Structure formats: C-alpha cells, structure tokens
Amino acid sequence: MKKLALALVCLLGVAFLTSCDPKNVVENPEPSITFMTGDTYIQDGDVLDYYGVYQFGVRAASNPETLEDLARLIISYNSEDVEEPIALIDTLISGKEFSFEDYIYFADEKTIIASFELIAEVIDVAGEKKSISMKCDVDWDDTLEATPFEWRRDDGGAGTGLEKFGLKWTTNVNDKSHAVIEPLEDATLMVFDPEDWKNVNTVTEKVNLFTEHSIAITQYESISTSASSDYDLVIGTIYNEETYLIHITHCDVYKRGWHFVITGEAK
C-alpha cells in the first residue's frame, strides 16, 4: 500500500500544484540479475559437449533506489524443438540479494539439441521484473571410433608404430620374456581397467577418465614375449596435447627370428 499512497500523492500534486517532484520517480525500478562468470561457468556463445555436465549460476539484487525485496526466480530454456520456453526452476525467494547455482546436462532423449537459450528472470515484491539470457550450441557428435594398431619389434631393435602414441619399445625383460613399453620423454603413460575401454565412447568421457586418473607409470611389462597370447589390457597416454586410450588384445611371438607383433585398437 505504500507504493499506492505515493502514487496518489503525486496525482494530487498534479491537480493542485501542476507538477511532481522528479526525485520521487524511478525511471528503471526493476531489480538486477546477471549470470555468474568464471572458468567453471558456461557463458554466452559457448559450445558444449552433449555428454558433459556444466555449471551455471545467477545473482539477483533489489533495485538500489526502490530497495524492494526479491520475490521470485524463474530459470527456463528455449530451443528449436519446443514451442515455448520450459521452466527448469520456478521458486519463491526473499531478501535484497539472491544467488543460485546449478548444473545443466543433456539427457539421452535429447531434450535440448543443436542449440539452446538459457533464460533467467527475477521478480520483486512490487511486480517489477528483469530477465537475461544466454545462447549456447551443443556438439553431441563426439562419438569415438576405435582404430586398429600394430606394434612390431625384432629382438635387438626398436619397436615401430608406437611413437604416435608417445611410446617406445626398445627391450624385453625378465630373461627377455616380457615387452617393456615406456613413455617418450614428453609423454605420460597410465594403466586403466579393461572396463574403461567399454565405458568410454565419447571425447568427453575420455577426457573425464584421464582427468580423474592421476597415477602415471614409467614402464609397462604385462605383455609376454615368450609365447603368442590374447589379452584384454588397457593403457593410456597423454602426448602432444592428445589423449590415447589403447586396448591391447594380442601378441604374436615368432621365435625363429625373435620377432614380435602387438595388436589392438586405440581411441
């Protein structure tokens, strides 16, 4: 009722004094709202991986002149496959300032595809409102393809086919019964679980696997060179700013010439 009383006083002033005090008129009475910024938050124009999970946040505040309390926050999204914006958050709030943070991801049903607009709106107790939006593109065509590889080595020489992965194979150990796979000087070598090969099928999933795995090794000696055998071994490397997930499936041993061939797939 306070705001209504001020309006009536102003109208009476027009009738009897022909003018109102301009100091009582707030030209832009709406509250303020902004998206949070920083390395961890999505920003307008970002291209997001379909399989990723992304953080966003908003900060709202009362108008510095009216100081009306905040009352409601609505966060919605819009995309080419929906007829009108769909609310993700619609909640009552209070006070002069309010912050909200959450995560956005894309479900298997592809509810949000190609591109989307994230819309945030704040409303104060006087009904004044302010909305902002950001637009992002979604790149969900990041499926990894497994490609075959072959590493060959003759006894006394260096292996071939390993360098692109940041690896070398120059010797065998344990009475020459096991291959010694080592990282090149600027490469990192890691060991993973065989299940990781099955579970990692996108670029994002591979990046997350390497990010979460922090144990590096200097040698890998799990492949026998005494007899041909099948394997289900998974290693990985970081080399030249690329990550390689390597599934070792077989080793052929040709004893007459001490010739060895390790095969498998990489992605």
Secondary structure, 3 states (H helix, E strand, C coil): CHHHHHHHHHHHHHHHHCCCCHHHCCCCCCCEEEECCCCCECCCCCEEECCCEEEEEEEEECCCCCCCCEEEEEEEEEECCCCCCEEEEEEECCCCEEEEEEEEECCCCCCCCCEEEEEEEEEECCCCEEEEEEEEEEECCCECCCEEEEEEEECCCCCECCHHHCEEEEEEECCCCEEEEEECCCCEEEEECHHHHHHCCEHHHHHHHHHHCCCCECCECCCECCCCEEEEEEEEEEECCEEEEEEEEEEEEECCCCEEEEEEEEC
